[in-house]
Amino acid sequence: MRRCLVLAVTLSLAACCIMQADCKSYSRKTRRNNAKILGFDWKNCGQPDAPAVLKTLALSPDPITIPGDLTAAASGSTTVELSSPLAVNVTLEKEVAGFWVKIPCVEELGSCHYPDACDLLNQLVPPGQDCPEPLHTYGLPCHCPFKAGSYSLPQSDFYLPYMDLPSWLTNGNYRVQGVLGSQGKELGCLKVALSLHSE
């Protein structure tokens, strides 16, 4: 899961949008023996001239099973250097009785503001340590600053382990929006939709 988070931030968007449940430990968790992610969809939501964009993202199988194997390929680009502080604003919504309800930020999970994604990356992969696979193999960075240019992750295999989720993160349809910014300027935006089903 941490490799997935590093990949998401490395591609300039989606930092902590999907995998933020692995960033911290929480007081109330529920072990999901089997969980499935269905109907995964994404789109850029920034301005047409946004500096940072995700160009492609392919995940399989559908549904994604946790625990289980995941195959992912992605590409993105940035026209500006992405350096600290690199803020990420996450908005998480759940469908309840046909309405979308914003989930508040509780213990850094939910609709939260992360003042510096660069600090998160340094916590996950200490400076001086090699980037985790497959980022290392393909020469993809996992620390700020990210130079302007294009980044591509060829089709790669990951293993998603059992994960503890907060008890309130139950089955249902979710929408996540992540906005990347620096010094008050929006650099990119990504929206993700998915359904969570667990036993």
Z-matrix of the N, CA and C atoms (Angstrom, degrees):
N
C 1 1.449
C 2 1.527 1 110.79
N 3 1.320 2 117.40 1 -38.88
C 4 1.454 3 119.19 2 -179.88
C 5 1.518 4 110.38 3 -64.95
N 6 1.359 5 118.06 4 -36.63
C 7 1.448 6 119.37 5 176.85
C 8 1.514 7 110.46 6 -61.67
N 9 1.324 8 117.74 7 -37.36
C 10 1.456 9 121.28 8 178.89
C 11 1.520 10 110.50 9 -65.40
N 12 1.332 11 117.45 10 -39.52
C 13 1.454 12 120.27 11 178.89
C 14 1.520 13 110.47 12 -65.96
N 15 1.332 14 117.03 13 -44.61
C 16 1.452 15 120.26 14 178.40
C 17 1.523 16 109.99 15 -59.39
N 18 1.330 17 117.14 16 -42.58
C 19 1.464 18 121.08 17 178.57
C 20 1.517 19 110.70 18 -60.21
N 21 1.323 20 116.87 19 -43.63
C 22 1.461 21 120.01 20 -176.68
C 23 1.517 22 111.22 21 -62.48
N 24 1.337 23 116.85 22 -44.52
C 25 1.452 24 119.25 23 179.91
C 26 1.515 25 110.01 24 -70.61
N 27 1.330 26 117.26 25 -37.30
C 28 1.445 27 121.10 26 178.76
C 29 1.513 28 111.25 27 -58.04
N 30 1.295 29 117.68 28 -36.92
C 31 1.458 30 121.43 29 179.04
C 32 1.517 31 112.02 30 -82.44
N 33 1.326 32 117.12 31 12.24
C 34 1.454 33 124.89 32 168.71
C 35 1.513 34 115.45 33 82.64
N 36 1.290 35 119.22 34 -16.35
C 37 1.449 36 122.55 35 -178.47
C 38 1.511 37 109.09 36 -134.71
N 39 1.254 38 117.33 37 175.08
C 40 1.453 39 123.98 38 173.50
C 41 1.513 40 113.72 39 69.02
N 42 1.349 41 116.64 40 11.64
C 43 1.445 42 118.24 41 -179.07
C 44 1.518 43 109.77 42 -60.31
N 45 1.290 44 115.30 43 122.46
C 46 1.462 45 122.67 44 178.75
C 47 1.511 46 113.76 45 63.73
N 48 1.299 47 120.19 46 8.12
C 49 1.464 48 120.71 47 -179.58
C 50 1.511 49 111.19 48 -68.11
N 51 1.311 50 115.41 49 -45.70
C 52 1.446 51 118.82 50 -174.44
C 53 1.515 52 111.02 51 -103.33
N 54 1.296 53 116.97 52 -42.64
C 55 1.448 54 120.69 53 -170.48
C 56 1.513 55 113.27 54 -99.88
N 57 1.330 56 118.67 55 17.46
C 58 1.453 57 119.49 56 -175.17
C 59 1.518 58 112.60 57 -64.67
N 60 1.307 59 118.49 58 -16.76
C 61 1.462 60 120.22 59 179.96
C 62 1.515 61 111.96 60 -65.72
N 63 1.347 62 117.66 61 -14.19
C 64 1.455 63 120.34 62 -178.94
C 65 1.521 64 111.89 63 -97.24
N 66 1.343 65 118.16 64 -0.93
C 67 1.455 66 120.25 65 -174.39
C 68 1.524 67 113.20 66 -74.52
N 69 1.319 68 117.04 67 -33.76
C 70 1.461 69 120.99 68 -174.76
C 71 1.516 70 109.42 69 -136.03
N 72 1.330 71 115.28 70 169.57
C 73 1.459 72 119.05 71 172.55
C 74 1.522 73 107.82 72 -99.62
N 75 1.327 74 116.36 73 144.28
C 76 1.452 75 120.61 74 -174.09
C 77 1.520 76 109.75 75 -121.49
N 78 1.345 77 114.48 76 154.15
C 79 1.458 78 119.69 77 -175.88
C 80 1.523 79 111.76 78 -74.57
N 81 1.337 80 117.93 79 -31.15
C 82 1.458 81 120.65 80 -178.27
C 83 1.511 82 108.69 81 -120.56
N 84 1.317 83 116.65 82 108.87
C 85 1.454 84 121.82 83 -178.06
C 86 1.508 85 109.98 84 -127.68
N 87 1.319 86 113.78 85 156.61
C 88 1.444 87 120.16 86 174.91
C 89 1.515 88 107.72 87 -126.92
N 90 1.317 89 117.12 88 126.47
C 91 1.453 90 119.36 89 178.06
C 92 1.514 91 108.86 90 -79.05
N 93 1.329 92 114.94 91 124.34
C 94 1.446 93 121.15 92 178.40
C 95 1.526 94 107.52 93 -96.00
N 96 1.347 95 116.58 94 106.64
C 97 1.452 96 118.92 95 -179.95
C 98 1.518 97 111.32 96 -65.00
N 99 1.321 98 116.56 97 -41.60
C 100 1.444 99 121.43 98 175.29
C 101 1.512 100 107.88 99 -139.84
N 102 1.307 101 116.30 100 125.90
C 103 1.458 102 120.97 101 177.52
C 104 1.517 103 108.48 102 -132.07
N 105 1.324 104 115.45 103 148.85
C 106 1.456 105 120.52 104 178.45
C 107 1.520 106 109.01 105 -131.68
N 108 1.334 107 115.17 106 139.18
C 109 1.451 108 122.25 107 173.75
C 110 1.514 109 107.21 108 -108.92
N 111 1.342 110 115.86 109 119.73
C 112 1.458 111 121.62 110 -176.99
C 113 1.519 112 110.26 111 -118.10
N 114 1.318 113 115.27 112 160.06
C 115 1.460 114 120.65 113 172.68
C 116 1.506 115 114.23 114 59.01
N 117 1.326 116 117.88 115 34.32
C 118 1.465 117 121.20 116 -179.45
C 119 1.522 118 109.41 117 -65.78
N 120 1.334 119 116.17 118 127.90
C 121 1.455 120 121.70 119 179.73
C 122 1.526 121 107.92 120 -144.11
N 123 1.325 122 116.63 121 152.69
C 124 1.459 123 120.09 122 -178.75
C 125 1.514 124 110.53 123 -148.21
N 126 1.334 125 115.62 124 158.58
C 127 1.458 126 121.11 125 172.41
C 128 1.519 127 109.31 126 -161.10
N 129 1.326 128 115.75 127 151.87
C 130 1.449 129 120.28 128 172.43
C 131 1.517 130 108.48 129 -72.96
N 132 1.332 131 117.13 130 143.05
C 133 1.461 132 120.87 131 -178.93
C 134 1.524 133 112.03 132 -127.82
N 135 1.329 134 116.64 133 12.68
C 136 1.450 135 120.45 134 179.20
C 137 1.522 136 111.71 135 -84.99
N 138 1.310 137 115.55 136 -179.83
C 139 1.456 138 121.15 137 176.53
C 140 1.529 139 109.84 138 -64.16
N 141 1.352 140 116.95 139 154.87
C 142 1.475 141 119.56 140 -179.79
C 143 1.525 142 113.57 141 -55.12
N 144 1.349 143 116.56 142 -29.56
C 145 1.464 144 119.80 143 -179.56
C 146 1.526 145 112.20 144 -101.44
N 147 1.343 146 117.11 145 22.52
C 148 1.469 147 120.46 146 179.90
C 149 1.518 148 110.32 147 -56.76
N 150 1.321 149 117.67 148 135.01
C 151 1.471 150 119.85 149 -178.34
C 152 1.525 151 114.03 150 -64.93
N 153 1.347 152 117.85 151 -35.91
C 154 1.466 153 121.28 152 -175.08
C 155 1.521 154 109.48 153 -113.15
N 156 1.323 155 116.05 154 123.89
C 157 1.464 156 120.59 155 -179.57
C 158 1.523 157 110.11 156 -137.90
N 159 1.324 158 114.39 157 146.99
C 160 1.452 159 121.48 158 169.95
C 161 1.523 160 106.06 159 -93.13
N 162 1.326 161 116.98 160 122.77
C 163 1.470 162 120.18 161 -174.71
C 164 1.522 163 112.32 162 -92.71
N 165 1.310 164 116.50 163 -40.91
C 166 1.469 165 120.35 164 178.69
C 167 1.521 166 109.24 165 -142.01
N 168 1.320 167 115.87 166 148.35
C 169 1.459 168 121.69 167 173.89
C 170 1.519 169 107.31 168 -154.06
N 171 1.302 170 116.36 169 116.96
C 172 1.461 171 121.66 170 179.13
C 173 1.516 172 108.86 171 -124.63
N 174 1.330 173 115.61 172 126.00
C 175 1.463 174 121.92 173 178.41
C 176 1.520 175 109.01 174 -125.38
N 177 1.305 176 116.28 175 140.36
C 178 1.470 177 120.74 176 174.72
C 179 1.528 178 107.80 177 -149.39
N 180 1.331 179 118.29 178 156.33
C 181 1.472 180 127.33 179 3.72
C 182 1.522 181 111.23 180 -80.73
N 183 1.313 182 116.18 181 176.87
C 184 1.457 183 122.41 182 173.10
C 185 1.523 184 107.32 183 -124.03
N 186 1.319 185 119.89 184 113.09
C 187 1.466 186 125.67 185 7.93
C 188 1.524 187 113.08 186 -78.99
N 189 1.339 188 115.38 187 158.35
C 190 1.460 189 122.55 188 172.77
C 191 1.517 190 107.48 189 -82.13
N 192 1.320 191 116.88 190 126.37
C 193 1.454 192 121.36 191 -177.60
C 194 1.523 193 110.45 192 -103.75
N 195 1.331 194 115.65 193 136.22
C 196 1.463 195 121.81 194 177.44
C 197 1.525 196 108.05 195 -122.13
N 198 1.335 197 120.12 196 117.25
C 199 1.456 198 125.98 197 1.94
C 200 1.522 199 110.66 198 -76.32
N 201 1.321 200 115.69 199 159.67
C 202 1.449 201 119.67 200 177.98
C 203 1.510 202 111.64 201 163.24
N 204 1.315 203 114.30 202 179.02
C 205 1.458 204 121.13 203 -178.52
C 206 1.517 205 110.75 204 -87.63
N 207 1.313 206 116.48 205 145.71
C 208 1.456 207 123.53 206 178.17
C 209 1.515 208 108.15 207 -133.47
N 210 1.325 209 115.82 208 133.16
C 211 1.460 210 121.84 209 173.18
C 212 1.516 211 107.61 210 -109.29
N 213 1.326 212 116.55 211 129.64
C 214 1.457 213 120.82 212 -176.22
C 215 1.517 214 110.63 213 -136.87
N 216 1.317 215 115.05 214 144.61
C 217 1.459 216 122.66 215 171.71
C 218 1.516 217 106.88 216 -140.81
N 219 1.327 218 117.20 217 142.27
C 220 1.452 219 119.84 218 -176.43
C 221 1.520 220 110.54 219 -155.15
N 222 1.320 221 114.51 220 157.51
C 223 1.461 222 119.92 221 173.09
C 224 1.516 223 108.46 222 -150.03
N 225 1.301 224 116.17 223 151.31
C 226 1.445 225 121.55 224 -179.84
C 227 1.513 226 109.92 225 -160.93
N 228 1.312 227 115.81 226 173.53
C 229 1.457 228 119.36 227 179.91
C 230 1.514 229 110.44 228 -151.18
N 231 1.308 230 115.19 229 159.27
C 232 1.451 231 122.25 230 173.61
C 233 1.526 232 108.44 231 -140.01
N 234 1.312 233 116.11 232 136.52
C 235 1.464 234 120.53 233 179.51
C 236 1.517 235 111.78 234 -92.44
N 237 1.340 236 116.48 235 -4.95
C 238 1.461 237 121.26 236 177.64
C 239 1.517 238 108.79 237 -129.83
N 240 1.319 239 116.59 238 156.33
C 241 1.458 240 120.25 239 174.46
C 242 1.524 241 109.39 240 -68.11
N 243 1.324 242 116.04 241 135.33
C 244 1.458 243 121.66 242 177.53
C 245 1.521 244 108.07 243 -101.50
N 246 1.325 245 115.94 244 110.35
C 247 1.458 246 120.02 245 -175.06
C 248 1.531 247 109.79 246 -133.98
N 249 1.320 248 114.56 247 165.73
C 250 1.468 249 121.87 248 -178.18
C 251 1.530 250 110.10 249 -68.27
N 252 1.346 251 117.52 250 141.44
C 253 1.467 252 128.31 251 -2.53
C 254 1.528 253 111.25 252 -82.46
N 255 1.312 254 116.19 253 135.45
C 256 1.458 255 123.50 254 -177.01
C 257 1.524 256 107.28 255 -119.06
N 258 1.320 257 115.81 256 93.83
C 259 1.464 258 120.88 257 -173.77
C 260 1.521 259 111.61 258 -78.34
N 261 1.336 260 115.63 259 147.13
C 262 1.460 261 122.15 260 175.04
C 263 1.527 262 107.82 261 -130.58
N 264 1.319 263 116.00 262 124.48
C 265 1.461 264 122.24 263 174.35
C 266 1.518 265 108.29 264 -106.99
N 267 1.315 266 116.51 265 119.87
C 268 1.461 267 122.10 266 -177.94
C 269 1.525 268 108.98 267 -109.62
N 270 1.320 269 115.81 268 131.35
C 271 1.464 270 121.93 269 172.94
C 272 1.515 271 107.76 270 -117.88
N 273 1.330 272 116.81 271 120.39
C 274 1.459 273 122.79 272 -178.47
C 275 1.522 274 108.46 273 -115.07
N 276 1.331 275 116.09 274 126.58
C 277 1.459 276 121.97 275 179.83
C 278 1.521 277 109.80 276 -125.90
N 279 1.337 278 114.84 277 147.41
C 280 1.465 279 121.64 278 175.93
C 281 1.518 280 108.44 279 -124.30
N 282 1.345 281 114.96 280 141.12
C 283 1.454 282 119.84 281 177.47
C 284 1.522 283 109.81 282 -79.84
N 285 1.330 284 116.03 283 123.16
C 286 1.457 285 122.34 284 -179.87
C 287 1.529 286 107.75 285 -130.06
N 288 1.329 287 116.95 286 115.30
C 289 1.473 288 122.52 287 178.54
C 290 1.525 289 111.65 288 52.23
N 291 1.321 290 115.97 289 39.88
C 292 1.458 291 120.72 290 176.50
C 293 1.515 292 115.34 291 85.62
N 294 1.345 293 117.59 292 -1.19
C 295 1.460 294 121.84 293 179.15
C 296 1.528 295 109.26 294 -116.08
N 297 1.343 296 115.07 295 148.62
C 298 1.458 297 119.81 296 177.02
C 299 1.526 298 109.28 297 -92.01
N 300 1.325 299 116.12 298 121.77
C 301 1.462 300 122.81 299 -176.58
C 302 1.529 301 108.92 300 -112.94
N 303 1.324 302 115.67 301 127.65
C 304 1.462 303 121.21 302 179.23
C 305 1.519 304 109.85 303 -73.53
N 306 1.320 305 115.73 304 128.88
C 307 1.467 306 121.51 305 178.68
C 308 1.525 307 108.04 306 -90.27
N 309 1.343 308 117.99 307 123.18
C 310 1.465 309 119.95 308 -177.83
C 311 1.531 310 111.98 309 -68.36
N 312 1.309 311 114.83 310 166.76
C 313 1.458 312 121.51 311 177.97
C 314 1.523 313 108.75 312 -80.59
N 315 1.325 314 117.12 313 117.16
C 316 1.461 315 122.89 314 178.34
C 317 1.527 316 107.58 315 -127.85
N 318 1.321 317 116.02 316 116.83
C 319 1.468 318 121.88 317 -179.93
C 320 1.526 319 110.86 318 51.60
N 321 1.336 320 115.58 319 45.58
C 322 1.459 321 124.06 320 176.28
C 323 1.522 322 113.57 321 64.52
N 324 1.322 323 117.34 322 26.57
C 325 1.458 324 122.41 323 173.85
C 326 1.518 325 108.18 324 -131.59
N 327 1.318 326 116.92 325 132.76
C 328 1.458 327 121.71 326 -177.64
C 329 1.515 328 109.32 327 119.62
N 330 1.333 329 116.51 328 -143.91
C 331 1.468 330 121.63 329 179.07
C 332 1.521 331 108.24 330 -84.20
N 333 1.315 332 115.23 331 90.99
C 334 1.462 333 121.20 332 -170.55
C 335 1.525 334 112.23 333 -123.78
N 336 1.327 335 114.13 334 157.94
C 337 1.458 336 122.03 335 172.30
C 338 1.529 337 107.73 336 -106.88
N 339 1.326 338 115.40 337 124.88
C 340 1.467 339 121.19 338 176.27
C 341 1.531 340 106.59 339 -108.99
N 342 1.338 341 118.50 340 110.78
C 343 1.460 342 120.37 341 -172.31
C 344 1.523 343 115.01 342 -64.39
N 345 1.337 344 117.21 343 -26.77
C 346 1.466 345 118.09 344 -178.53
C 347 1.519 346 110.72 345 -153.20
N 348 1.334 347 116.10 346 104.14
C 349 1.461 348 121.58 347 176.90
C 350 1.523 349 111.13 348 -63.96
N 351 1.319 350 116.65 349 -25.41
C 352 1.464 351 119.53 350 178.37
C 353 1.525 352 110.84 351 -62.93
N 354 1.332 353 116.79 352 -38.71
C 355 1.462 354 120.54 353 176.69
C 356 1.524 355 110.94 354 -65.03
N 357 1.345 356 116.80 355 -39.89
C 358 1.462 357 119.91 356 177.22
C 359 1.524 358 110.65 357 -59.30
N 360 1.320 359 115.89 358 -44.22
C 361 1.460 360 119.30 359 179.69
C 362 1.519 361 111.41 360 -62.58
N 363 1.331 362 116.89 361 -39.72
C 364 1.462 363 120.12 362 179.32
C 365 1.522 364 111.78 363 -65.93
N 366 1.336 365 117.01 364 -30.20
C 367 1.464 366 120.06 365 176.41
C 368 1.525 367 111.00 366 -71.96
N 369 1.332 368 116.26 367 -37.90
C 370 1.463 369 120.32 368 -178.64
C 371 1.518 370 112.34 369 -75.44
N 372 1.332 371 115.44 370 -41.77
C 373 1.465 372 120.87 371 179.69
C 374 1.526 373 106.68 372 -130.38
N 375 1.324 374 117.87 373 99.60
C 376 1.463 375 120.28 374 -176.83
C 377 1.526 376 111.92 375 -56.08
N 378 1.333 377 117.65 376 139.90
C 379 1.464 378 120.69 377 177.57
C 380 1.523 379 111.26 378 -52.91
N 381 1.315 380 115.73 379 138.72
C 382 1.454 381 121.02 380 -177.22
C 383 1.512 382 113.31 381 95.10
N 384 1.331 383 116.60 382 -17.45
C 385 1.458 384 120.89 383 178.70
C 386 1.528 385 108.79 384 -90.70
N 387 1.348 386 116.08 385 143.49
C 388 1.457 387 120.00 386 178.17
C 389 1.514 388 110.81 387 -60.84
N 390 1.332 389 115.76 388 146.82
C 391 1.463 390 120.15 389 175.11
C 392 1.526 391 109.05 390 -65.66
N 393 1.329 392 117.00 391 147.13
C 394 1.464 393 119.70 392 -179.41
C 395 1.523 394 111.12 393 -68.70
N 396 1.325 395 114.83 394 159.74
C 397 1.461 396 120.14 395 175.21
C 398 1.521 397 109.28 396 -72.24
N 399 1.320 398 117.46 397 148.40
C 400 1.464 399 128.48 398 1.34
C 401 1.521 400 113.89 399 -88.99
N 402 1.342 401 118.81 400 6.78
C 403 1.462 402 119.95 401 -179.55
C 404 1.524 403 111.60 402 -57.97
N 405 1.341 404 116.19 403 -42.94
C 406 1.466 405 120.84 404 -178.40
C 407 1.525 406 111.00 405 -60.42
N 408 1.329 407 116.65 406 -45.63
C 409 1.468 408 121.09 407 -178.35
C 410 1.525 409 111.80 408 -58.94
N 411 1.337 410 116.26 409 -39.72
C 412 1.464 411 119.83 410 -175.21
C 413 1.525 412 112.87 411 -96.44
N 414 1.332 413 116.69 412 9.92
C 415 1.455 414 120.24 413 175.69
C 416 1.521 415 114.25 414 67.83
N 417 1.340 416 117.34 415 28.00
C 418 1.457 417 121.17 416 179.55
C 419 1.519 418 110.12 417 -90.24
N 420 1.317 419 117.56 418 134.24
C 421 1.471 420 119.99 419 -178.14
C 422 1.521 421 111.55 420 -75.18
N 423 1.324 422 115.10 421 157.90
C 424 1.467 423 120.45 422 176.00
C 425 1.527 424 111.25 423 -133.62
N 426 1.318 425 116.37 424 15.92
C 427 1.464 426 121.65 425 176.25
C 428 1.522 427 109.57 426 -136.73
N 429 1.310 428 115.17 427 151.10
C 430 1.458 429 120.46 428 173.30
C 431 1.535 430 108.86 429 -74.27
N 432 1.334 431 116.62 430 152.41
C 433 1.457 432 127.47 431 -0.68
C 434 1.538 433 111.17 432 -83.10
N 435 1.348 434 114.44 433 152.88
C 436 1.459 435 121.55 434 173.35
C 437 1.525 436 106.97 435 -100.03
N 438 1.312 437 116.72 436 119.27
C 439 1.458 438 120.59 437 -177.91
C 440 1.518 439 110.74 438 -68.22
N 441 1.327 440 115.53 439 153.00
C 442 1.455 441 120.28 440 174.94
C 443 1.524 442 108.49 441 -60.47
N 444 1.328 443 116.40 442 138.94
C 445 1.452 444 120.57 443 -179.48
C 446 1.511 445 111.30 444 150.59
N 447 1.328 446 114.89 445 -169.93
C 448 1.463 447 121.44 446 -179.36
C 449 1.514 448 109.65 447 -105.79
N 450 1.330 449 115.39 448 145.01
C 451 1.453 450 122.79 449 179.34
C 452 1.522 451 108.37 450 -128.62
N 453 1.339 452 115.58 451 138.18
C 454 1.460 453 118.97 452 -177.86
C 455 1.523 454 110.41 453 -142.06
N 456 1.322 455 114.92 454 131.60
C 457 1.460 456 121.58 455 173.22
C 458 1.521 457 107.69 456 -109.49
N 459 1.332 458 118.31 457 109.42
C 460 1.463 459 119.68 458 175.15
C 461 1.524 460 110.58 459 -62.57
N 462 1.297 461 116.27 460 166.33
C 463 1.463 462 120.87 461 -179.19
C 464 1.520 463 110.45 462 -50.75
N 465 1.334 464 115.63 463 123.44
C 466 1.464 465 121.89 464 -175.04
C 467 1.511 466 109.56 465 -137.90
N 468 1.319 467 115.06 466 151.95
C 469 1.461 468 121.11 467 -178.56
C 470 1.527 469 110.43 468 -102.79
N 471 1.326 470 115.40 469 137.30
C 472 1.456 471 123.60 470 176.94
C 473 1.518 472 108.14 471 -127.95
N 474 1.332 473 115.59 472 158.97
C 475 1.457 474 120.18 473 171.10
C 476 1.517 475 108.13 474 -116.98
N 477 1.322 476 116.74 475 124.52
C 478 1.458 477 122.01 476 177.62
C 479 1.523 478 108.21 477 -94.97
N 480 1.322 479 118.22 478 114.05
C 481 1.467 480 121.18 479 -177.64
C 482 1.523 481 111.68 480 -80.37
N 483 1.332 482 115.81 481 175.14
C 484 1.458 483 120.26 482 168.69
C 485 1.515 484 107.57 483 -53.41
N 486 1.324 485 116.50 484 144.55
C 487 1.456 486 117.45 485 175.45
C 488 1.515 487 109.83 486 -139.78
N 489 1.318 488 114.23 487 146.13
C 490 1.448 489 121.49 488 176.55
C 491 1.522 490 108.61 489 -89.92
N 492 1.317 491 116.29 490 125.38
C 493 1.455 492 121.64 491 178.95
C 494 1.524 493 109.43 492 -114.75
N 495 1.324 494 117.48 493 151.41
C 496 1.466 495 119.20 494 175.44
C 497 1.526 496 109.92 495 -57.79
N 498 1.318 497 115.80 496 147.77
C 499 1.459 498 120.08 497 -175.75
C 500 1.520 499 112.51 498 -61.33
N 501 1.351 500 117.61 499 -25.55
C 502 1.462 501 119.78 500 -178.61
C 503 1.525 502 112.42 501 -82.11
N 504 1.323 503 117.52 502 -10.36
C 505 1.470 504 119.98 503 179.55
C 506 1.525 505 107.81 504 -86.39
N 507 1.329 506 115.56 505 79.26
C 508 1.454 507 122.26 506 -171.99
C 509 1.527 508 111.00 507 -97.86
N 510 1.328 509 114.53 508 179.47
C 511 1.455 510 120.10 509 177.89
C 512 1.522 511 110.80 510 -55.62
N 513 1.319 512 116.09 511 144.59
C 514 1.458 513 119.50 512 177.20
C 515 1.509 514 112.45 513 153.38
N 516 1.322 515 114.32 514 -175.98
C 517 1.461 516 122.11 515 179.47
C 518 1.525 517 109.18 516 -98.23
N 519 1.325 518 115.54 517 135.74
C 520 1.457 519 121.20 518 -176.80
C 521 1.522 520 110.76 519 -130.11
N 522 1.334 521 114.38 520 149.46
C 523 1.459 522 122.03 521 170.83
C 524 1.524 523 107.66 522 -126.68
N 525 1.329 524 115.51 523 136.40
C 526 1.465 525 120.97 524 -179.91
C 527 1.522 526 108.23 525 -129.39
N 528 1.312 527 115.35 526 133.69
C 529 1.463 528 120.39 527 173.41
C 530 1.511 529 108.98 528 -123.11
N 531 1.310 530 116.45 529 130.94
C 532 1.454 531 121.73 530 176.72
C 533 1.514 532 110.18 531 -120.10
N 534 1.320 533 116.62 532 125.96
C 535 1.460 534 122.31 533 179.28
C 536 1.517 535 108.41 534 -114.48
N 537 1.313 536 115.11 535 123.53
C 538 1.461 537 122.37 536 -179.11
C 539 1.517 538 108.41 537 -98.98
N 540 1.338 539 116.93 538 132.86
C 541 1.456 540 119.74 539 -178.45
C 542 1.507 541 112.74 540 -149.94
N 543 1.309 542 114.59 541 164.69
C 544 1.462 543 120.59 542 177.77
C 545 1.519 544 108.67 543 -151.25
N 546 1.319 545 116.71 544 129.61
C 547 1.460 546 123.75 545 177.75
C 548 1.526 547 111.40 546 52.49
N 549 1.337 548 115.96 547 43.54
C 550 1.452 549 121.43 548 176.04
C 551 1.518 550 115.28 549 79.95
N 552 1.311 551 118.55 550 1.04
C 553 1.467 552 121.86 551 -179.04
C 554 1.521 553 109.92 552 -108.97
N 555 1.341 554 116.53 553 130.49
C 556 1.457 555 120.58 554 176.87
C 557 1.527 556 109.60 555 -74.44
N 558 1.334 557 115.25 556 129.01
C 559 1.461 558 120.60 557 -179.28
C 560 1.518 559 112.64 558 -103.56
N 561 1.321 560 117.73 559 -25.73
C 562 1.462 561 120.66 560 -179.69
C 563 1.508 562 110.34 561 -176.84
N 564 1.319 563 115.25 562 164.83
C 565 1.460 564 120.94 563 -177.46
C 566 1.519 565 108.25 564 -149.09
N 567 1.319 566 116.57 565 139.93
C 568 1.461 567 121.92 566 179.56
C 569 1.518 568 109.16 567 -136.72
N 570 1.333 569 116.43 568 134.85
C 571 1.459 570 122.16 569 174.64
C 572 1.516 571 108.94 570 -113.54
N 573 1.331 572 115.53 571 138.77
C 574 1.452 573 122.37 572 179.58
C 575 1.523 574 108.03 573 -130.49
N 576 1.316 575 116.95 574 137.77
C 577 1.459 576 122.10 575 174.22
C 578 1.522 577 108.16 576 -124.00
N 579 1.335 578 116.74 577 140.47
C 580 1.456 579 120.68 578 179.65
C 581 1.514 580 109.81 579 -160.28
N 582 1.311 581 115.39 580 163.17
C 583 1.456 582 122.13 581 173.89
C 584 1.516 583 108.75 582 -118.73
N 585 1.321 584 117.03 583 136.37
C 586 1.461 585 122.75 584 179.07
C 587 1.516 586 109.10 585 -108.83
N 588 1.317 587 115.87 586 127.27
C 589 1.465 588 121.66 587 176.55
C 590 1.519 589 108.00 588 -132.02
N 591 1.322 590 116.56 589 126.60
C 592 1.468 591 119.99 590 -178.69
C 593 1.508 592 109.36 591 -141.22
N 594 1.336 593 114.15 592 162.19
C 595 1.461 594 121.09 593 179.43
C 596 1.519 595 109.11 594 -104.57
